[in-house]
């Protein structure tokens, strides 16, 4: 293996190898992969393990390790989480059979703001007896819109009560390379999932699992096993090679390139806000425009940018998100010129603010029960009272309107329709 024997139309087949002699084996690494991971560990100041299946694999491994840690301590395997989680977290809950308690956001909107989770978590801790506390808190920071949580404060709250802090940092691997690191591991997180392909220069699918050197020893000791439970036994060596070469970049010129680029990006952001356009989020290397501050929908603004050759990372009725990197200097100049050149439009009734859920959705069954239930696709207009068995949301940046196991109410129907969701998967009756 592989069947192409190093020849094919892509031109990269000769580099597409498997675990032949001298190439090491990802989940039993004792050679060149182990050496490369050791270099990455030095860069990130953690126990760092490679993933060729992005942050999704690392997130599932974190959930598995959390359940393992809970059982080792004789505690109930339960985790508390913000609702703006990636679907890989939900599938991990189902596979590992980990119970979850969702945090109620103080913000009734569809997106969390910076610091919102901290307030909700502090309130949760105040209402929960010590003996009933979950084993860990799970948060996403930065999120798709660039909102960043106060990881340091959350870590302190967790550690005071004997809990782990897990962070989905898929969009923030570069935060380690800032002049002052904002990486979750440096701010106190116990485990963290990074995507090396989202904001760094590795191939798609490249990722990291980081475990703090201050975290319980058993987490790092069982990391490879945890990843192998969910991973393919045929990891891509092209992706591994890109991670290895990335080490050289990160140890070389990347910090200077990143510093200079963020200075340029800050100037662009200032020019945009000076025009009266509202930007959201506080992540350094992301531009998220609240398009309605210009009288546009996010999708309309994304179409305008696309006509000029700028492909946005995400858009919906409200927002447009751009994810520039030091490799996109020319593109960010064009995007800024396009935004500055647009004439504001008068807001119309069709561009009103998004509807919101009124209160906490009714939970009927666990995430595991819902995901493993027989599904039935139901039009949203006929979904009132049904129990969903998959997340109901337009795109990952949103706080899911409904989680698996929750019942559809009148207000949820209105929110689903606003975001253009015309059907959902419900538990078959």
DRENTI-399396 format. One record per residue (C-alpha): residue number from 1; residue in one letter; x, y, z. Coordinates in Angstrom, 3 decimals, padded with zeros to 6 digits, m for minus. Layout:
(NUM "A" (X Y Z))
...
This chain:
(1 "X" (000.000 000.000 000.000))
(2 "X" (m000.864 002.531 m001.289))
(3 "X" (m002.129 001.168 m004.574))
(4 "X" (m000.802 004.022 m006.700))
(5 "X" (002.796 002.871 m005.914))
(6 "X" (004.113 006.417 m006.016))
(7 "X" (002.773 007.282 m009.478))
(8 "X" (m000.278 009.310 m010.418))
(9 "X" (m001.801 012.484 m011.846))
(10 "X" (m001.494 014.649 m008.715))
(11 "X" (002.272 014.664 m008.672))
(12 "X" (002.484 014.081 m004.917))
(13 "X" (001.964 010.327 m004.947))
(14 "X" (005.654 009.573 m004.381))
(15 "X" (005.380 011.333 m001.008))
(16 "X" (002.140 009.573 m000.046))
(17 "X" (003.531 006.679 001.968))
(18 "X" (002.350 004.535 004.876))
(19 "X" (004.174 003.038 007.843))
(20 "X" (007.088 001.620 005.863))
(21 "X" (010.429 001.000 007.540))
(22 "X" (011.964 004.263 008.716))
(23 "X" (008.716 006.242 008.494))
(24 "X" (007.637 005.557 012.105))
(25 "X" (004.000 005.012 013.167))
(26 "X" (001.904 007.916 014.424))
(27 "X" (000.231 006.287 017.411))
(28 "X" (003.257 004.177 018.414))
(29 "X" (005.854 006.791 017.548))
(30 "X" (009.430 005.992 018.531))
(31 "X" (011.376 007.455 015.594))
(32 "X" (011.110 010.470 013.311))
(33 "X" (007.483 011.266 014.216))
(34 "X" (008.362 011.195 017.912))
(35 "X" (011.311 013.503 017.212))
(36 "X" (009.118 015.919 015.266))
(37 "X" (006.443 015.937 017.979))
(38 "X" (009.182 016.685 020.517))
(39 "X" (010.127 019.794 018.530))
(40 "X" (006.469 020.866 018.399))
(41 "X" (006.228 020.270 022.154))
(42 "X" (009.127 022.661 022.701))
(43 "X" (007.487 025.284 020.477))
(44 "X" (004.146 025.130 022.290))
(45 "X" (005.496 024.465 025.786))
(46 "X" (003.259 021.432 026.224))
(47 "X" (002.971 017.717 025.574))
(48 "X" (002.062 018.071 021.887))
(49 "X" (000.709 015.263 019.704))
(50 "X" (000.030 015.352 015.958))
(51 "X" (m003.377 014.828 014.386))
(52 "X" (m003.940 014.193 010.678))
(53 "X" (m007.699 014.523 011.191))
(54 "X" (m007.742 018.129 012.335))
(55 "X" (m009.055 019.405 015.641))
(56 "X" (m011.980 016.989 015.406))
(57 "X" (m009.765 014.073 016.405))
(58 "X" (m008.107 016.099 019.167))
(59 "X" (m011.492 017.154 020.574))
(60 "X" (m012.699 013.559 020.705))
(61 "X" (m009.465 012.533 022.413))
(62 "X" (m009.909 015.289 025.028))
(63 "X" (m013.415 014.027 025.816))
(64 "X" (m012.164 010.434 026.087))
(65 "X" (m009.314 011.466 028.399))
(66 "X" (m011.733 013.473 030.546))
(67 "X" (m013.967 010.423 030.995))
(68 "X" (m010.901 008.295 031.790))
(69 "X" (m009.715 010.815 034.378))
(70 "X" (m013.148 010.969 036.026))
(71 "X" (m013.317 007.200 036.361))
(72 "X" (m009.763 007.056 037.745))
(73 "X" (m010.874 009.449 040.514))
(74 "X" (m014.150 007.633 041.094))
(75 "X" (m016.140 010.697 039.999))
(76 "X" (m019.165 010.907 037.739))
(77 "X" (m017.998 011.413 034.116))
(78 "X" (m019.786 014.678 033.506))
(79 "X" (m018.692 017.850 031.735))
(80 "X" (m020.094 021.381 031.612))
(81 "X" (m019.908 023.196 028.297))
(82 "X" (m020.786 026.381 026.483))
(83 "X" (m023.338 025.762 023.751))
(84 "X" (m021.218 027.066 020.860))
(85 "X" (m019.371 023.775 020.457))
(86 "X" (m018.246 021.968 017.326))
(87 "X" (m020.222 018.899 016.264))
(88 "X" (m017.169 016.683 016.931))
(89 "X" (m017.626 017.452 020.640))
(90 "X" (m021.213 016.184 020.472))
(91 "X" (m020.263 012.993 018.650))
(92 "X" (m017.569 012.415 021.281))
(93 "X" (m020.109 012.792 024.092))
(94 "X" (m022.251 010.152 022.421))
(95 "X" (m019.402 007.736 021.754))
(96 "X" (m017.821 008.065 025.201))
(97 "X" (m021.175 008.321 027.024))
(98 "X" (m020.184 011.472 028.885))
(99 "X" (m022.977 013.490 030.454))
(100 "X" (m023.065 017.218 029.651))
(101 "X" (m024.524 020.238 031.421))
(102 "X" (m025.064 023.203 029.077))
(103 "X" (m024.256 026.682 030.313))
(104 "X" (m027.026 029.254 029.984))
(105 "X" (m025.622 032.300 028.277))
(106 "X" (m026.321 035.709 029.771))
(107 "X" (m026.521 036.948 026.186))
(108 "X" (m029.791 035.919 024.549))
(109 "X" (m028.377 036.350 021.052))
(110 "X" (m027.202 033.582 018.763))
(111 "X" (m023.511 034.308 019.404))
(112 "X" (m021.523 034.405 022.627))
(113 "X" (m019.533 037.479 023.546))
(114 "X" (m016.116 037.604 025.149))
(115 "X" (m016.442 036.936 028.870))
(116 "X" (m020.004 035.676 028.551))
(117 "X" (m019.030 032.129 029.445))
(118 "X" (m017.097 033.259 032.521))
(119 "X" (m020.205 034.844 034.042))
(120 "X" (m022.390 031.855 033.233))
(121 "X" (m019.808 029.436 034.626))
(122 "X" (m019.301 031.419 037.829))
(123 "X" (m023.067 031.420 038.340))
(124 "X" (m023.194 027.668 037.697))
(125 "X" (m020.456 027.037 040.269))
(126 "X" (m022.343 029.115 042.812))
(127 "X" (m025.420 026.926 042.394))
(128 "X" (m023.683 023.533 042.370))
(129 "X" (m022.555 021.652 045.510))
(130 "X" (m018.885 020.672 045.410))
(131 "X" (m019.672 016.947 045.478))
(132 "X" (m021.854 017.344 042.354))
(133 "X" (m019.387 019.322 040.258))
(134 "X" (m018.516 017.986 036.797))
(135 "X" (m014.977 016.857 036.077))
(136 "X" (m014.284 019.565 033.466))
(137 "X" (m015.356 022.719 031.641))
(138 "X" (m015.239 022.793 027.826))
(139 "X" (m015.165 026.049 025.839))
(140 "X" (m014.540 027.219 022.282))
(141 "X" (m012.129 030.154 022.068))
(142 "X" (m011.669 031.839 019.647))
(143 "X" (m014.968 031.110 017.948))
(144 "X" (m015.779 031.648 014.274))
(145 "X" (m016.579 035.319 014.809))
(146 "X" (m013.379 036.010 016.741))
(147 "X" (m014.852 036.117 020.239))
(148 "X" (m012.280 035.065 022.837))
(149 "X" (m013.034 033.882 026.336))
(150 "X" (m011.098 034.830 029.469))
(151 "X" (m009.163 031.560 029.595))
(152 "X" (m007.024 032.622 032.558))
(153 "X" (m010.054 033.386 034.724))
(154 "X" (m011.853 030.208 033.635))
(155 "X" (m008.755 028.122 034.411))
(156 "X" (m008.546 029.625 037.894))
(157 "X" (m012.231 028.910 038.556))
(158 "X" (m011.806 025.307 037.385))
(159 "X" (m008.627 024.567 039.283))
(160 "X" (m009.981 026.009 042.535))
(161 "X" (m012.653 023.296 042.370))
(162 "X" (m010.582 020.400 041.076))
(163 "X" (m011.891 020.613 037.520))
(164 "X" (m010.063 020.446 034.192))
(165 "X" (m010.323 023.156 031.546))
(166 "X" (m010.574 021.965 027.934))
(167 "X" (m010.373 024.451 025.053))
(168 "X" (m011.282 024.071 021.397))
(169 "X" (m008.633 026.446 020.046))
(170 "X" (m008.980 025.312 016.428))
(171 "X" (m008.850 028.907 015.175))
(172 "X" (m006.065 030.028 017.491))
(173 "X" (m002.914 027.963 016.990))
(174 "X" (m001.091 031.174 016.013))
(175 "X" (m001.855 032.746 019.409))
(176 "X" (001.266 031.015 020.766))
(177 "X" (003.423 033.003 018.320))
(178 "X" (002.236 036.482 019.343))
(179 "X" (004.736 038.740 021.120))
(180 "X" (002.759 037.961 024.279))
(181 "X" (001.283 034.485 023.991))
(182 "X" (m002.497 034.192 024.267))
(183 "X" (m002.450 030.450 023.737))
(184 "X" (m004.825 028.534 026.074))
(185 "X" (m002.046 026.299 027.430))
(186 "X" (m000.056 029.373 028.502))
(187 "X" (m003.191 030.834 030.094))
(188 "X" (m003.892 027.771 032.243))
(189 "X" (m005.896 025.291 030.143))
(190 "X" (m005.248 021.616 030.837))
(191 "X" (m005.958 020.345 027.326))
(192 "X" (m006.344 022.132 024.042))
(193 "X" (m007.121 021.268 020.406))
(194 "X" (m005.439 023.331 017.664))
(195 "X" (m005.841 023.226 013.898))
(196 "X" (m002.483 023.762 012.197))
(197 "X" (m004.223 024.300 008.855))
(198 "X" (m006.684 027.056 009.772))
(199 "X" (m004.342 029.878 010.735))
(200 "X" (m000.922 028.300 010.220))
(201 "X" (000.518 026.928 006.972))
(202 "X" (000.107 023.147 007.257))
(203 "X" (m002.045 021.059 004.925))
(204 "X" (m005.768 020.675 005.544))
(205 "X" (m006.311 018.072 008.245))
(206 "X" (m003.187 018.961 010.212))
(207 "X" (m003.820 019.513 013.899))
(208 "X" (m002.452 019.251 017.412))
(209 "X" (m003.542 017.907 020.762))
(210 "X" (m001.777 019.867 023.508))
(211 "X" (m001.731 018.720 027.136))
(212 "X" (m000.328 021.054 029.776))
(213 "X" (002.742 019.977 031.677))
(214 "X" (000.818 021.035 034.800))
(215 "X" (m002.131 018.747 034.024))
(216 "X" (m002.580 015.333 035.683))
(217 "X" (000.139 013.000 034.361))
(218 "X" (m002.291 010.319 033.247))
(219 "X" (m003.678 012.597 030.520))
(220 "X" (m000.436 012.797 028.537))
(221 "X" (000.371 009.151 029.292))
(222 "X" (m002.869 008.054 027.637))
(223 "X" (m003.025 010.658 024.849))
(224 "X" (m001.868 008.415 021.998))
(225 "X" (m004.271 005.686 023.022))
(226 "X" (m007.119 008.191 023.239))
(227 "X" (m006.404 009.458 019.719))
(228 "X" (m006.091 005.943 018.296))
(229 "X" (m009.563 005.042 019.598))
(230 "X" (m011.123 007.460 017.090))
(231 "X" (m008.468 007.879 014.387))
(232 "X" (m007.835 006.174 011.096))
(233 "X" (m005.064 003.564 011.209))
(234 "X" (m003.795 005.101 007.931))
(235 "X" (m002.737 008.664 008.818))
(236 "X" (m001.646 010.868 005.916))
(237 "X" (002.133 011.210 005.736))
(238 "X" (001.707 014.258 003.503))
(239 "X" (m000.066 015.959 006.411))
(240 "X" (002.585 014.741 008.857))
(241 "X" (005.319 016.103 006.578))
(242 "X" (003.566 019.485 006.498))
(243 "X" (003.479 019.542 010.311))
(244 "X" (007.167 018.692 010.455))
(245 "X" (008.096 021.431 007.954))
(246 "X" (005.873 023.870 009.833))
(247 "X" (008.132 023.459 012.868))
(248 "X" (010.976 025.000 010.875))
(249 "X" (008.771 027.946 009.925))
(250 "X" (007.607 028.538 013.484))
(251 "X" (011.155 028.397 014.796))
(252 "X" (012.296 030.770 012.057))
(253 "X" (010.663 033.861 010.570))
(254 "X" (007.015 033.298 011.411))
(255 "X" (006.873 035.375 014.608))
(256 "X" (008.208 038.437 012.782))
(257 "X" (005.862 037.892 009.825))
(258 "X" (002.912 037.539 012.183))
(259 "X" (003.798 040.680 014.164))
(260 "X" (004.132 042.797 011.004))
(261 "X" (000.929 041.412 009.516))
(262 "X" (m001.155 042.077 012.629))
(263 "X" (000.052 045.684 012.604))
(264 "X" (m001.247 045.954 009.019))
(265 "X" (m004.488 044.201 010.001))
(266 "X" (m005.057 046.589 012.926))
(267 "X" (m004.704 049.530 010.530))
(268 "X" (m007.296 047.986 008.196))
(269 "X" (m009.689 047.391 011.113))
(270 "X" (m009.287 050.995 012.260))
(271 "X" (m010.042 052.292 008.752))
(272 "X" (m013.179 050.170 008.583))
(273 "X" (m014.495 051.191 012.013))
(274 "X" (m013.726 054.862 011.283))
(275 "X" (m016.230 054.603 008.453))
(276 "X" (m018.912 053.619 010.958))
(277 "X" (m018.871 049.898 010.159))
(278 "X" (m019.258 047.706 013.241))
(279 "X" (m016.708 044.950 013.788))
(280 "X" (m017.187 042.212 016.390))
(281 "X" (m014.816 039.879 018.203))
(282 "X" (m011.430 040.548 019.746))
(283 "X" (m009.245 037.927 018.075))
(284 "X" (m006.139 039.563 016.517))
(285 "X" (m006.122 037.749 013.171))
(286 "X" (m009.763 037.872 012.118))
(287 "X" (m012.103 040.510 010.699))
(288 "X" (m015.798 040.001 011.405))
(289 "X" (m018.137 042.639 009.995))
(290 "X" (m021.620 043.173 011.389))
(291 "X" (m023.010 043.754 007.907))
(292 "X" (m026.293 045.216 009.094))
(293 "X" (m024.413 048.227 010.425))
(294 "X" (m023.993 049.050 006.708))
(295 "X" (m027.557 048.145 005.758))
(296 "X" (m026.526 044.848 004.158))
(297 "X" (m027.068 041.247 005.123))
(298 "X" (m023.913 039.246 005.724))
(299 "X" (m024.640 037.062 002.701))
(300 "X" (m025.027 040.142 000.470))
(301 "X" (m021.689 041.554 001.613))
(302 "X" (m020.023 038.164 001.078))
(303 "X" (m021.297 038.140 m002.523))
(304 "X" (m019.849 041.615 m003.135))
(305 "X" (m016.458 040.508 m001.796))
(306 "X" (m016.590 037.290 m003.820))
(307 "X" (m017.030 039.323 m007.010))
(308 "X" (m013.644 040.904 m006.236))
(309 "X" (m012.000 037.532 m005.693))
(310 "X" (m012.241 037.498 m001.876))
(311 "X" (m013.730 034.272 m000.537))
(312 "X" (m015.075 034.723 002.995))
(313 "X" (m014.724 032.071 005.673))
(314 "X" (m018.336 032.488 006.771))
(315 "X" (m021.444 034.595 006.253))
(316 "X" (m025.049 034.572 007.393))
(317 "X" (m027.829 037.135 007.641))
(318 "X" (m025.850 039.158 010.192))
(319 "X" (m022.097 038.685 009.797))
(320 "X" (m019.218 038.208 007.387))
(321 "X" (m016.002 036.662 008.695))
(322 "X" (m012.612 037.003 007.004))
(323 "X" (m009.679 034.841 008.138))
(324 "X" (m006.547 036.501 006.738))
(325 "X" (m003.037 035.247 007.462))
(326 "X" (000.426 036.614 006.626))
(327 "X" (000.023 034.770 003.307))
(328 "X" (m002.917 037.013 002.305))
(329 "X" (m001.509 040.561 002.516))
(330 "X" (m002.747 041.551 m000.937))
(331 "X" (m006.198 040.052 m000.354))
(332 "X" (m006.778 041.957 002.879))
(333 "X" (m005.937 045.207 001.116))
(334 "X" (m008.548 044.455 m001.564))
(335 "X" (m011.145 043.402 001.035))
(336 "X" (m010.616 046.624 002.995))
(337 "X" (m010.956 048.707 m000.186))
(338 "X" (m014.218 046.931 m001.072))
(339 "X" (m015.739 047.515 002.375))
(340 "X" (m014.639 051.166 002.445))
(341 "X" (m016.017 051.717 m001.056))
(342 "X" (m019.529 050.469 m000.318))
(343 "X" (m022.276 053.015 000.160))
(344 "X" (m024.353 052.365 003.305))
(345 "X" (m027.907 051.222 002.604))
(346 "X" (m031.052 052.082 004.545))
(347 "X" (m032.120 049.193 006.748))
(348 "X" (m035.302 047.412 005.738))
(349 "X" (m037.811 045.420 007.744))
(350 "X" (m036.393 042.257 006.193))
(351 "X" (m033.058 043.104 007.805))
(352 "X" (m034.351 043.242 011.376))
(353 "X" (m032.414 041.823 014.291))
(354 "X" (m032.329 038.067 014.724))
(355 "X" (m035.040 036.480 016.887))
(356 "X" (m033.824 034.735 020.039))
(357 "X" (m034.802 031.763 022.154))
(358 "X" (m036.891 032.684 025.181))
(359 "X" (m035.577 030.611 028.023))
(360 "X" (m033.800 027.278 028.146))
(361 "X" (m034.927 024.609 025.619))
(362 "X" (m036.624 021.587 027.174))
(363 "X" (m034.249 018.640 027.404))
(364 "X" (m035.992 015.339 026.791))
(365 "X" (m033.094 012.897 026.491))
(366 "X" (m029.291 012.794 026.656))
(367 "X" (m027.049 013.701 023.735))
(368 "X" (m026.095 010.036 023.406))
(369 "X" (m029.708 008.839 023.346))
(370 "X" (m030.656 011.452 020.779))
(371 "X" (m027.730 010.883 018.413))
(372 "X" (m028.236 007.106 018.539))
(373 "X" (m031.992 007.420 017.915))
(374 "X" (m033.515 006.556 014.538))
(375 "X" (m033.711 009.895 012.676))
(376 "X" (m036.465 011.398 010.575))
(377 "X" (m036.081 014.582 008.493))
(378 "X" (m038.880 016.981 009.354))
(379 "X" (m039.739 020.378 007.786))
(380 "X" (m039.197 023.126 010.369))
(381 "X" (m042.787 024.321 009.909))
(382 "X" (m043.952 020.871 011.091))
(383 "X" (m041.307 020.363 013.774))
(384 "X" (m043.047 021.965 016.763))
(385 "X" (m042.833 019.600 019.742))
(386 "X" (m040.379 017.221 018.084))
(387 "X" (m037.093 016.168 019.706))
(388 "X" (m034.000 016.848 017.602))
(389 "X" (m031.311 014.172 017.188))
(390 "X" (m028.677 016.400 015.592))
(391 "X" (m027.591 019.995 016.148))
(392 "X" (m029.967 022.531 014.633))
(393 "X" (m027.819 025.413 013.434))
(394 "X" (m026.814 027.178 010.261))
(395 "X" (m023.021 027.017 010.719))
(396 "X" (m020.532 026.228 013.514))
(397 "X" (m019.994 029.803 014.704))
(398 "X" (m023.537 029.978 015.987))
(399 "X" (m024.638 028.792 019.370))
(400 "X" (m026.716 025.815 018.204))
(401 "X" (m030.365 026.740 018.321))
(402 "X" (m031.156 023.270 019.636))
(403 "X" (m028.913 020.483 020.875))
(404 "X" (m029.543 016.758 020.345))
(405 "X" (m032.200 015.689 022.822))
(406 "X" (m033.966 019.081 023.061))
(407 "X" (m037.563 019.789 022.070))
(408 "X" (m038.556 022.284 019.373))
(409 "X" (m040.587 025.219 020.770))
(410 "X" (m042.383 028.105 019.020))
(411 "X" (m039.444 030.487 019.487))
(412 "X" (m036.988 027.897 018.114))
(413 "X" (m039.042 027.626 014.921))
(414 "X" (m038.747 031.393 014.401))
(415 "X" (m034.971 031.333 014.956))
(416 "X" (m034.494 028.347 012.636))
(417 "X" (m036.460 030.055 009.866))
(418 "X" (m034.503 033.306 010.282))
(419 "X" (m031.237 031.474 009.613))
(420 "X" (m032.662 029.724 006.562))
(421 "X" (m032.951 026.248 008.099))
(422 "X" (m035.964 024.610 006.452))
(423 "X" (m035.654 021.094 007.928))
(424 "X" (m034.029 019.228 010.783))
(425 "X" (m033.389 015.680 011.957))
(426 "X" (m035.841 014.637 014.655))
(427 "X" (m036.206 011.446 016.655))
(428 "X" (m038.572 009.211 014.698))
(429 "X" (m041.924 008.833 016.373))
